[in-house]
Amino acid sequence: MTVKRLRARVALLAAGLILCAAPACAKTEQEPAQVGSGTPSTSPPPSTSASAQASEPGVPAVAWVGADALPLNDSEQWPDLADVAQPLTEGAFEVQTLCDVVPDPALTEGTQRAQARIDRAADAWSLQQQIVRYPGNPWRRDQLSWSLFNALVDTVMNCEAHLSGAHVRVTTAETHCEQFRPCSQLAATIDVPGNHVAHVYLSNVSGSVTELSLSSSGRPPPAWSAPSDADVIAAMTQQLCKAWRCG
C-alpha cells in the first residue's frame, strides 16, 4: 500500500470516529410517551424481532375502566368490564359504526385488541370499551397509535359531512389540552338519524388507544349523568398506565 493511499485510509477512519462521537450515534434507551405528551418521537426505531413482538402480553384485566368510574354507574350498576371483555381480531369502533365509516384494517394489524360490551334495551344505555395495544419498540408503538387515534378523531369531526342528518358536539373543555399539543384525548356527543345518541371518549396513551362509548336509541333517550369529561378520560388513561408503563 502506498503512503498516499495509507494516509487516505487513516483520514477516512478518523472521519468515522468523529461522526460516531456525535449524539446521533449514542445508544440511548427510548422511553415510553408521557400521558398526553403531544407528537411522538421522530428518532428512528431500533430493530425489533418478530419473536419479541409475539412475547408481548395481551390486554390485561387492569387495563379496563373500573365500574365505579363509568358514567351512569349509580343507575346502571355496570359489571366489571374485565369480566366481559373478549379479544378482537377485526371490527369497528363505535364512532366508525355511528358515522358509517368502514375501518381500515391496516391501522390495527398486528395489535393486541379487545372489547368489552354491555348491550341493554333500546330505551336504556348500552356501553362499550375497546382497547388497542401496539407491540414492539416505543417509537413504533407511538407512531402507529397516533395514526389510529387521529383516524378516529377525524371520523368524529367529519361525521356530519359523511352522514346526512348527524350532529356532533365536542364536549372536551377547551382548557383540557392546553398543556399538550396535539391533544391526545377527545370527548364528544354524536346524534345520528333514528334518535340514536352516543357519548364517546377517546384517548391515546403510550402506544395504546382506547374508546369508551355509551349509546341509546330510546325515544327520547334516557336521562344522562356522568362525571366530567376530564374525570372519565383520566379514569381511562390511569388504567392503561397501570397495564403499560407511561413514563
C-alpha positions in Angstrom: 0.0 0.0 0.0 1.5 3.4 -0.9 1.9 6.2 1.6 -0.6 8.3 -0.2 -3.3 5.5 0.0 -2.4 4.8 3.6 -2.9 8.5 4.5 -6.3 8.4 2.8 -7.3 5.3 4.7 -6.4 6.9 8.0 -8.3 10.1 7.1 -11.4 8.0 6.4 -11.2 6.1 9.7 -10.7 9.4 11.6 -13.8 10.9 10.0 -15.8 7.8 11.1 -14.7 8.2 14.7 -15.7 11.9 14.7 -19.1 11.1 13.3 -19.7 8.3 15.8 -18.9 10.7 18.6 -22.0 12.7 17.7 -25.2 12.3 19.8 -26.9 10.6 16.8 -24.5 7.6 17.2 -25.0 7.3 21.0 -27.0 4.3 22.2 -30.0 5.6 24.2 -33.0 3.8 25.6 -36.2 5.0 24.1 -38.7 5.9 26.8 -42.5 5.4 26.5 -44.5 8.5 25.7 -45.8 10.5 28.7 -49.6 10.7 29.1 -50.9 13.4 26.8 -47.4 14.2 25.6 -48.1 15.5 22.1 -46.3 14.4 19.0 -44.3 11.2 19.4 -40.5 10.9 19.0 -39.1 11.1 15.4 -35.9 9.2 16.2 -35.5 6.1 14.1 -36.8 2.8 15.7 -34.5 0.2 16.9 -34.9 -3.2 15.2 -37.5 -5.5 16.8 -37.7 -9.2 16.1 -41.0 -10.9 15.4 -40.4 -13.2 18.4 -40.0 -10.2 20.7 -43.3 -8.7 19.5 -45.1 -12.0 19.9 -44.0 -12.3 23.5 -45.8 -9.0 24.4 -48.8 -9.7 26.7 -52.4 -9.2 25.6 -54.9 -6.8 27.2 -54.7 -7.4 30.9 -57.7 -7.1 33.3 -56.2 -4.0 35.0 -56.4 -2.0 31.7 -60.2 -1.7 31.8 -62.0 1.2 33.4 -63.4 0.3 36.9 -67.2 0.2 37.1 -67.3 2.9 39.8 -65.6 5.4 37.4 -68.0 4.7 34.5 -70.8 7.2 33.6 -74.2 6.2 34.9 -72.9 3.5 37.2 -75.2 4.6 40.0 -78.2 3.8 38.0 -76.9 1.1 35.6 -74.7 -0.9 38.0 -72.2 -1.9 35.3 -70.3 -5.2 35.7 -66.5 -5.3 35.8 -65.5 -4.8 32.2 -62.6 -7.2 32.5 -65.2 -10.0 33.2 -67.0 -9.4 29.9 -64.0 -8.4 27.7 -63.3 -10.5 24.6 -60.3 -10.5 22.3 -60.9 -8.9 18.8 -59.2 -9.6 15.5 -61.4 -7.2 13.5 -64.4 -4.9 13.8 -65.2 -1.3 14.0 -65.0 1.2 16.8 -68.3 2.7 17.9 -67.6 6.1 16.3 -67.0 4.3 13.0 -70.3 2.4 13.3 -72.2 5.6 14.2 -70.7 7.6 11.4 -71.0 4.8 8.9 -67.2 4.7 8.2 -65.5 1.5 7.1 -62.4 0.9 9.3 -59.0 0.5 7.8 -57.8 -3.0 9.0 -54.2 -1.9 8.3 -54.4 0.5 11.3 -54.9 -2.3 13.8 -52.9 -5.1 12.1 -50.7 -7.0 14.5 -52.1 -5.4 17.6 -53.4 -6.8 20.9 -57.1 -5.8 20.8 -60.1 -6.4 23.0 -63.6 -5.2 23.5 -66.0 -5.2 26.5 -69.6 -4.6 25.5 -72.8 -4.5 27.6 -76.0 -4.4 25.5 -79.2 -3.2 27.0 -82.7 -2.5 25.6 -83.3 0.3 23.1 -84.7 2.6 25.7 -81.7 2.1 28.0 -77.9 2.8 27.8 -75.5 0.3 26.3 -71.8 0.6 27.0 -68.7 -0.5 25.1 -65.0 0.0 25.7 -62.4 -1.1 23.1 -58.6 -1.2 23.7 -55.9 -1.5 21.1 -52.3 -2.0 22.1 -49.4 -1.9 19.7 -46.5 -4.3 20.4 -42.9 -3.6 19.6 -40.4 -0.8 20.4 -41.7 2.6 21.8 -41.0 4.6 18.7 -43.0 2.2 16.5 -45.8 1.9 19.1 -46.2 5.7 19.3 -46.3 6.2 15.6 -48.9 3.6 15.0 -51.1 4.6 17.9 -51.1 8.2 16.8 -52.2 7.1 13.3 -55.2 5.2 14.7 -56.1 7.9 17.2 -56.0 10.6 14.5 -58.2 8.5 12.2 -60.8 8.1 15.0 -60.8 11.8 15.7 -61.2 12.6 12.0 -64.2 10.2 11.9 -65.8 12.2 14.7 -65.0 15.6 13.3 -66.2 14.6 9.8 -69.2 12.7 10.9 -71.7 15.4 9.9 -70.2 15.7 6.4 -70.1 11.9 5.9 -73.5 11.0 7.3 -76.5 13.1 6.5 -78.5 14.2 9.5 -75.7 13.5 12.0 -74.8 16.1 14.6 -71.6 16.2 16.6 -70.8 18.3 19.7 -67.3 18.1 21.0 -67.6 18.3 24.8 -63.9 18.3 25.8 -63.2 21.5 27.7 -61.0 23.9 25.6 -58.6 24.2 28.5 -58.2 20.4 28.9 -55.4 20.1 26.4 -53.7 23.5 26.7 -50.6 21.9 28.2 -50.0 19.4 25.3 -50.2 19.8 21.6 -51.5 18.0 19.7 -54.2 16.8 22.1 -54.3 13.0 22.8 -57.8 12.9 24.2 -61.3 13.7 22.9 -64.9 13.6 24.2 -68.0 14.2 22.1 -71.7 13.6 21.8 -72.9 12.2 18.5 -76.5 12.2 17.4 -77.4 10.2 14.3 -80.7 9.7 12.4 -83.1 7.4 14.2 -82.8 9.2 17.6 -79.6 7.3 18.3 -77.3 9.3 20.6 -73.8 8.3 21.9 -71.4 9.8 24.3 -67.8 8.8 23.3 -64.4 9.3 24.8 -61.1 8.7 23.0 -57.6 8.5 24.5 -54.1 7.8 23.1 -51.7 6.7 25.9 -48.2 5.2 25.5 -48.8 3.1 22.4 -52.4 2.2 23.2 -55.7 3.6 22.0 -59.0 3.3 23.9 -62.5 4.2 23.1 -65.4 4.3 25.7 -68.9 4.8 24.4 -72.4 4.9 25.9 -75.2 4.9 23.4 -79.0 4.6 23.3 -81.7 4.6 20.6 -84.5 5.5 23.1 -87.2 7.9 22.1 -86.3 10.2 23.8 -83.0 8.9 25.2 -82.9 8.1 28.9 -81.6 10.6 31.3 -77.8 11.2 31.2 -75.4 11.9 34.0 -71.7 11.5 34.2 -68.5 12.8 35.8 -66.7 15.5 33.9 -65.0 14.5 30.6 -61.7 15.1 32.3 -62.5 12.6 35.1 -63.8 9.9 32.7 -60.7 10.2 30.5 -58.4 10.3 33.5 -60.0 7.0 34.7 -59.4 5.5 31.2 -55.7 6.6 31.0 -55.0 5.7 34.6 -55.8 2.1 34.0 -53.8 2.0 30.8 -50.8 3.3 32.6 -51.3 0.6 35.2 -51.2 -2.0 32.5 -48.4 -0.4 30.5 -45.8 2.0 31.8 -46.5 5.6 30.8 -43.2 7.0 31.9 
